[in-house]
Amino acid sequence: MSLEIVRIPVLSDNYIWLVHDAASDETMVVDPAVAAPVLAEAESRGWKITQIWNTHWHPDHTGGNAEIKAATGCTVTGPMAEAERIPTLDVKVAGGDIVRLGKIEATVIDVPAHTAGHIAFSLPTEKAVFVGDTLFAMGCGRLFEGTAEQMFDNMRKLEALPDETAVYCAHEYTQSNGRYALVAEPDNMDLSARMKRVDTARANGEATVPTTIGLERATNPFMRAASVAQLAERRAAKDSFKG
């Protein structure tokens, strides 16, 4: 990977991703919930923020847009279908569109369900995908504005990426997701082994993302759901899970 990707933890469990391309000296921010920690991190590294990429309209993904844009003059790119809910948008994109950081290209993937116009950014040459709140480590986003059928389709799109693709999701939900996953698939040995690693990491205060497509194919009960009905059943069960 030629990009440098920095994880910035904010709020209670959000991750903002600061992405720097040394070749072009461009720096991009994915889903800035807030501005101050992002501006401080970029400044400490001598990076100038030139772009923001938003995956969806929720305030904990766009709340820092205006302040970062005012401070840097950066360009904000996000989902065309949610433009009315992201007033800072400059570039409106949809599935199949290409966006660039320097010469590095990202393909936009439509992944509606968590929100109606949610998108992901896949960077094939970097073996990376920024998925917002669609795919989590051992989890998926709640179906706030869409259907289980849409989320099932999203899982198919994402699982088609190469196994080694790094998945940059926006929350540290891994431990709670894993506790439910163990209930959904109690005989999954890969899952049991992964949860031991996750519990150790969290006990040591370590982050558990990014994950990879291959790891999710082996341990994520939503990606592994055999049908729309099974995904819907698992999503409903996770919504009320108290483990």
NORKA-V208252 format. One record per helix or strand of 2 or more residues. SS is the DSSP state (H for helix, E for strand). FROM is the first residue (numbers start at 1). TO is the last residue. If there is no record, write none. Layout:
# NORKA-V208252
SS,FROM,TO + SS,FROM,TO
This chain:
# NORKA-V208252
E,3,10 + E,14,21 + E,26,30 + H,36,45 + E,49,53 + H,59,62 + H,65,72 + E,75,79 + H,80,85 + E,91,93 + E,98,101 + E,104,110 + E,119,123 + H,124,126 + E,128,132 + E,135,136 + E,139,140 + H,148,159 + E,166,169 + H,174,184 + H,189,203 + E,211,212 + H,213,219 + H,228,239
